[in-house]
Each structure stands twice: as structure tokens, then as C-alpha cells.
Amino acid sequence: MQKKFLALALAIAFTAASAVVAYSFTCEVSAVSGTSVTLTCKEANAKKLAVGNKVKVRVKHKRQAVEGC
């Protein structure tokens, strides 16, 4: 009986994790004004967003050269 519950819990966990990944996409910053940021996304991705939605933004860092001696 415990094995069935464990299998069910794992299935739910993997389903929830894949749903989170499905809504990640890349946009480009087009304007910054004070505390407001305007993003430009592809039309298919923009349809997934609505006014008032909270989004998580990650900045893509440029790689710096490694200096040797």
C-alpha cells in the first residue's frame, strides 16, 4: 500500500515540475524607465502573459575572460 502512495506522490511531483518548466521563455528588454521595465517577446510567448501577472526575471550575464599570469 505504501508503494502505491509513493508512486502516486512521485508522479504528481514530476507533473508539477514539468508544468513550471513549460512556461519559461526568453524576452528582450526594450525600455527601462525608473522602476518600470518593458519586455519584447515573441507573439506566441506574449499571449501567455496578462496584465498583473507576476514574472520572475533572470539576467543573462556575459562571460568574463579569465586572466592568466
WOZI-V767608 format. One record per helix or strand of 3 or more residues. SS is the DSSP state (h for helix, s for strand). FROM is the first residue (numbers start at 0). TO is the last residue. If there is no record, write none. Layout:
BEGIN
((SS/FROM/TO) (SS/FROM/TO))
END
This chain:
BEGIN
((h/1/21) (s/27/32) (s/35/39) (h/42/45))
END
